[in-house]
Amino acid sequence: PGSWVTLGGSPAGASYLERKHQAGASFVGTQSCDDAQEESARASCRKHVEEALHPQVFLDCIFDICHGGDESFAAAAAAFLG
């Protein structure tokens, strides 16, 4: 599996994100999906992440796209899984 650093981020950035994560911060917009948008998000995620092998990452991918992301988020999830 990847990490923030292996994806090209700095150790300082990784530390910052970890502190924010532990504090419960959210970096995702508040936009949400209707049924059609959620199905589109699922289709994008399916192109990059195998749901059966990585069910939580797959659900996170859908959430990310439904809350302001795009297909590049699915590609990033796949890169993280390496």
C-alpha beads as a LAMMPS data file, in Angstrom:
LAMMPS data file: protein, C-alpha beads

82 atoms
81 bonds

1 atom types
1 bond types

-500.0 500.0 xlo xhi
-500.0 500.0 ylo yhi
-500.0 500.0 zlo zhi

Masses

1 110.0

Atoms # bond

1 1 1 0.000 0.000 0.000
2 1 1 1.027 3.579 -0.564
3 1 1 1.308 6.502 1.762
4 1 1 1.218 10.250 1.367
5 1 1 5.004 10.254 1.041
6 1 1 5.139 7.435 -1.543
7 1 1 2.555 9.365 -3.582
8 1 1 4.931 12.314 -3.707
9 1 1 3.952 14.228 -0.586
10 1 1 6.372 15.432 2.038
11 1 1 6.825 13.902 5.504
12 1 1 5.700 17.240 6.962
13 1 1 2.541 17.097 4.837
14 1 1 1.898 13.524 5.940
15 1 1 2.258 14.554 9.575
16 1 1 -0.124 17.499 9.098
17 1 1 -2.756 15.322 7.406
18 1 1 -2.446 12.658 10.100
19 1 1 -2.990 15.243 12.870
20 1 1 -6.032 16.632 11.044
21 1 1 -7.380 13.118 10.471
22 1 1 -6.992 12.256 14.160
23 1 1 -8.809 15.478 15.044
24 1 1 -11.700 14.453 12.793
25 1 1 -11.187 17.179 10.186
26 1 1 -12.764 16.750 6.777
27 1 1 -11.075 17.955 3.597
28 1 1 -14.006 17.101 1.349
29 1 1 -16.702 19.479 0.185
30 1 1 -20.274 19.227 1.383
31 1 1 -21.775 18.530 -2.037
32 1 1 -23.658 15.233 -2.277
33 1 1 -24.951 12.923 -5.012
34 1 1 -28.387 12.034 -6.210
35 1 1 -28.926 8.434 -7.393
36 1 1 -27.717 9.084 -10.951
37 1 1 -24.590 10.886 -9.742
38 1 1 -23.846 8.108 -7.269
39 1 1 -24.104 5.516 -10.049
40 1 1 -21.742 7.622 -12.150
41 1 1 -19.323 7.771 -9.198
42 1 1 -19.576 3.978 -8.832
43 1 1 -18.758 3.561 -12.524
44 1 1 -15.701 5.808 -12.185
45 1 1 -14.517 3.934 -9.104
46 1 1 -15.073 0.552 -10.788
47 1 1 -12.623 1.570 -13.516
48 1 1 -9.837 1.933 -10.955
49 1 1 -10.639 0.004 -7.748
50 1 1 -11.763 -3.618 -7.433
51 1 1 -14.733 -3.532 -5.069
52 1 1 -14.385 -7.181 -4.003
53 1 1 -10.685 -6.793 -3.102
54 1 1 -10.885 -3.337 -1.503
55 1 1 -14.483 -2.745 -0.377
56 1 1 -13.721 0.112 2.019
57 1 1 -11.515 1.938 -0.485
58 1 1 -14.263 1.471 -3.090
59 1 1 -16.872 3.033 -0.771
60 1 1 -14.464 5.833 0.123
61 1 1 -13.925 6.464 -3.597
62 1 1 -17.671 6.848 -4.157
63 1 1 -17.922 9.170 -1.167
64 1 1 -15.020 11.300 -2.400
65 1 1 -16.465 11.690 -5.887
66 1 1 -19.950 12.398 -4.517
67 1 1 -18.571 15.108 -2.260
68 1 1 -16.745 17.185 -4.811
69 1 1 -14.116 14.915 -6.347
70 1 1 -13.776 13.612 -9.870
71 1 1 -12.403 10.503 -11.560
72 1 1 -8.858 11.565 -10.648
73 1 1 -9.804 10.669 -7.056
74 1 1 -10.491 7.090 -8.185
75 1 1 -7.141 7.010 -9.990
76 1 1 -5.422 8.275 -6.844
77 1 1 -7.084 5.530 -4.800
78 1 1 -5.766 2.949 -7.267
79 1 1 -2.272 4.463 -7.064
80 1 1 -2.471 4.332 -3.276
81 1 1 -3.328 0.637 -3.404
82 1 1 -0.355 0.201 -5.733

Bonds

1 1 1 2
2 1 2 3
3 1 3 4
4 1 4 5
5 1 5 6
6 1 6 7
7 1 7 8
8 1 8 9
9 1 9 10
10 1 10 11
11 1 11 12
12 1 12 13
13 1 13 14
14 1 14 15
15 1 15 16
16 1 16 17
17 1 17 18
18 1 18 19
19 1 19 20
20 1 20 21
21 1 21 22
22 1 22 23
23 1 23 24
24 1 24 25
25 1 25 26
26 1 26 27
27 1 27 28
28 1 28 29
29 1 29 30
30 1 30 31
31 1 31 32
32 1 32 33
33 1 33 34
34 1 34 35
35 1 35 36
36 1 36 37
37 1 37 38
38 1 38 39
39 1 39 40
40 1 40 41
41 1 41 42
42 1 42 43
43 1 43 44
44 1 44 45
45 1 45 46
46 1 46 47
47 1 47 48
48 1 48 49
49 1 49 50
50 1 50 51
51 1 51 52
52 1 52 53
53 1 53 54
54 1 54 55
55 1 55 56
56 1 56 57
57 1 57 58
58 1 58 59
59 1 59 60
60 1 60 61
61 1 61 62
62 1 62 63
63 1 63 64
64 1 64 65
65 1 65 66
66 1 66 67
67 1 67 68
68 1 68 69
69 1 69 70
70 1 70 71
71 1 71 72
72 1 72 73
73 1 73 74
74 1 74 75
75 1 75 76
76 1 76 77
77 1 77 78
78 1 78 79
79 1 79 80
80 1 80 81
81 1 81 82
